[in-house]
Amino acid sequence: MLEMLIRENGVERWVDMKTLRSLSGSPKKKISPIVPLDKVKTLKGFGEWYALYNKKTTKKNALDFWSKYINEDKVIRKIMEHTRHYIKNRDKVYRKDPIRYLRDKVYEDEIIKAEVKIDLDLLYPFDKSGNSRLGRCSKCNSIVFGNKFTITKDDSDCCKVKIKQYR
């Protein structure tokens, strides 16, 4: 016997297909079928991907697209791997909606990692004149002056090694 979960007047219940056919022919009652959660989870990785992506929008559209166009294990693995890196580099606000991620094949794009921003004023304070920044030589730990914009990339004058933070 084949059953389907339906919602009728806000109440969910399981109905066998014969009863469903007779109910759907009646214009008095409106029945909206619900996709069971276990079907979503078994749709070749969609549930796992959607949970990993963690942007709860456009689920129905994404599910429809996934069921029609994404069915190869190789593509699913590629999507899962790309998504892991994609969500690390973007806040949820800046991620594409799930349907756009799938439809635009974002999973085929290169991941560009954002540079880590450092607070130069905190780590490399200005000297008294305000024209250069203070740092320390990585080798001898003496105080050195560096360019106020590129001190993190410069080498010290004393030992020709990288300049580390002053504090």
Secondary structure, DSSP 8 states (H G I E B T S, - for coil): --EEEEEETTEEEEEEHHHHHHHHT-SS---EE---HHHHHHTTTHHHHHHHH---S-HHHHHHHHHHH---HHHHHHHHHHHHHHHHSS-GGGS--HHHHHHTTGGGS----------HHHHS-B-TTSSEEEEEETTT--EEEEETTTTTT-B-TTTSSBEE---
